[in-house]
Amino acid sequence: MAASGSTPTISAFLVLFVAVITGGSVAVAASTALDEVCGGLGGYYVTPELCVSALCPDPSSPCRAARDTPAVAAIAARLAAANATAARDSVEAALSSYAAATAGAAAAALRSCLRLYGGVVPALQWAARSAAAGRLPGAREVMLAAQYVPAGCDGMADGAVTLPSENDGFATMVTVAHAVLATLSKGY
């Protein structure tokens, strides 16, 4: 009987077997910090595919090179802040066109929605700075609260006006950002 350290293990045998079968090359997909974070979300309300497509839609983008999970959290928070800013600006532009035409329910809904975005944009900018500094728990709570803004705008519009598509885009992004920050801040 051979000593336990001198016999090849089953896993070593399998690697050798695969190498022989494939002509000597064994490709192992490189895992990035983005893959690690998105893959660890569990898929309950944010699937890994949604996470990757929201945070890094272009495979050649620098977001793929995020060095670690805190860098991915910072990307998610920055994107949520940027999406909120874009949604706010779109609502403001829509309000300008409605306000010129009428002072009715559509303009009132857009003004109310604009107030929501006006409050959440600075909070998300703070959250992005906090996430970049590694302070995830407070940033996570801001993301949680911000998730209600798009639905609030939808409720105020209530058929009186069609909201800009950026409202839905922000809803997706802030949900992904919250999932990322909530998952990564469990250890804090």
C-alpha positions in Angstrom: 0.0 0.0 0.0 1.4 3.4 -1.0 1.6 6.4 1.3 -1.3 8.8 1.0 0.8 11.6 -0.5 2.3 9.4 -3.3 -0.9 8.4 -5.1 -2.6 10.7 -7.6 -5.9 12.0 -6.4 -9.1 11.6 -8.3 -9.2 15.3 -9.2 -5.7 15.2 -10.6 -6.6 12.1 -12.6 -9.7 13.9 -13.9 -7.7 17.0 -15.0 -5.2 14.7 -16.7 -8.1 12.8 -18.4 -9.7 16.1 -19.6 -6.4 17.4 -20.9 -5.8 14.2 -22.9 -9.3 14.2 -24.3 -9.2 17.9 -25.3 -5.7 17.6 -26.9 -3.8 19.0 -23.9 -5.7 22.3 -23.4 -8.0 22.9 -20.4 -9.7 26.2 -20.6 -10.9 27.7 -17.3 -13.1 30.7 -17.5 -11.6 33.6 -15.6 -13.8 34.9 -12.9 -13.9 38.6 -12.3 -15.0 40.6 -9.3 -18.2 41.5 -11.3 -18.9 37.8 -11.9 -18.3 37.0 -8.2 -20.7 39.7 -7.0 -23.4 39.1 -9.5 -23.1 35.4 -9.2 -23.6 35.6 -5.4 -26.8 37.5 -5.5 -28.9 34.4 -5.4 -31.3 35.3 -8.2 -34.3 35.9 -6.0 -35.1 39.4 -7.3 -31.9 40.2 -9.2 -30.6 37.4 -11.3 -26.9 37.3 -12.1 -27.7 38.1 -15.7 -29.7 41.2 -14.8 -26.9 42.3 -12.5 -24.2 42.0 -15.2 -26.3 43.6 -17.9 -27.2 46.5 -15.6 -23.7 47.1 -14.2 -21.7 46.3 -17.3 -23.7 46.0 -20.5 -20.5 46.2 -22.7 -18.2 43.2 -22.2 -15.2 45.4 -23.1 -16.1 48.1 -20.6 -13.7 48.9 -17.7 -16.3 47.6 -15.2 -15.2 44.1 -16.1 -11.8 45.0 -14.7 -13.1 46.0 -11.3 -10.3 44.9 -8.9 -12.5 43.6 -6.1 -16.0 43.4 -4.7 -15.9 46.9 -3.0 -15.1 48.3 -6.5 -18.2 46.6 -7.9 -20.2 48.1 -5.1 -18.9 51.6 -5.9 -19.8 51.0 -9.6 -23.3 50.0 -8.7 -23.8 53.0 -6.4 -22.4 55.5 -9.0 -24.6 54.0 -11.7 -27.7 54.4 -9.5 -26.8 58.0 -8.8 -26.2 58.6 -12.5 -29.5 56.9 -13.5 -31.4 59.0 -10.9 -29.9 62.1 -12.3 -30.8 61.1 -15.9 -34.4 60.3 -14.8 -34.7 63.6 -12.9 -33.5 65.5 -16.0 -35.9 63.6 -18.2 -38.9 64.3 -15.9 -37.8 68.0 -15.8 -37.8 68.1 -19.6 -41.2 66.4 -19.8 -42.5 68.9 -17.3 -41.3 71.8 -19.4 -43.3 70.6 -22.4 -46.4 69.8 -20.3 -46.2 73.1 -18.3 -46.1 75.1 -21.5 -49.2 73.3 -22.8 -51.3 72.9 -19.6 -51.2 73.3 -15.9 -53.4 70.2 -15.4 -52.9 66.8 -13.8 -50.0 65.8 -16.1 -47.9 68.8 -15.0 -48.8 68.3 -11.4 -47.8 64.7 -11.5 -44.5 65.5 -13.1 -43.8 68.3 -10.6 -44.4 65.8 -7.8 -42.2 63.2 -9.4 -39.5 65.8 -9.9 -39.6 66.6 -6.2 -39.0 63.0 -5.4 -36.0 62.8 -7.8 -34.8 66.2 -6.5 -34.5 64.6 -3.0 -33.1 61.3 -4.0 -30.3 62.5 -6.4 -28.2 64.1 -3.6 -28.8 61.1 -1.3 -27.6 58.7 -4.0 -24.6 60.9 -4.7 -23.7 60.6 -1.0 -24.3 56.9 -1.2 -21.9 56.6 -4.2 -19.2 58.4 -2.3 -19.8 56.3 0.8 -19.7 53.0 -1.2 -16.5 54.2 -2.9 -15.0 54.8 0.6 -16.1 51.3 1.7 -19.0 52.4 3.9 -21.7 50.1 2.6 -24.3 49.9 5.3 -25.5 53.6 5.1 -25.3 53.5 1.3 -27.4 50.3 1.3 -30.1 52.0 3.3 -30.2 54.9 0.8 -30.5 52.4 -2.1 -33.4 50.7 -0.2 -35.3 54.0 0.2 -34.5 55.1 -3.4 -36.2 52.0 -4.8 -39.6 53.6 -3.9 -39.1 56.7 -6.1 -39.9 55.2 -9.5 -43.1 53.5 -8.1 -44.0 56.8 -6.4 -43.7 58.6 -9.7 -45.8 55.9 -11.4 -48.5 56.3 -8.8 -48.6 60.1 -9.1 -48.8 59.8 -12.9 -51.7 57.4 -12.6 -52.5 57.6 -16.3 -52.4 61.4 -16.4 -49.0 61.3 -18.1 -46.5 58.8 -19.5 -43.3 59.1 -17.6 -40.0 59.1 -19.4 -38.4 55.7 -19.9 -35.6 56.8 -17.6 -37.9 56.3 -14.7 -38.1 52.5 -15.4 -34.3 52.4 -16.1 -33.7 53.9 -12.7 -36.0 51.4 -11.1 -33.9 48.6 -12.5 -30.6 50.1 -11.7 -31.4 51.0 -8.1 -32.8 47.5 -7.5 -29.6 46.0 -8.8 -27.5 48.5 -6.8 -29.4 47.7 -3.6 -29.0 44.0 -4.1 -25.2 44.4 -4.6 -24.8 46.6 -1.6 -27.1 44.5 0.6 -25.2 41.3 -0.3 -21.8 42.9 0.2 -22.6 44.7 3.4 -23.7 41.5 5.3 -20.2 41.2 6.8 -20.3 44.8 8.1 
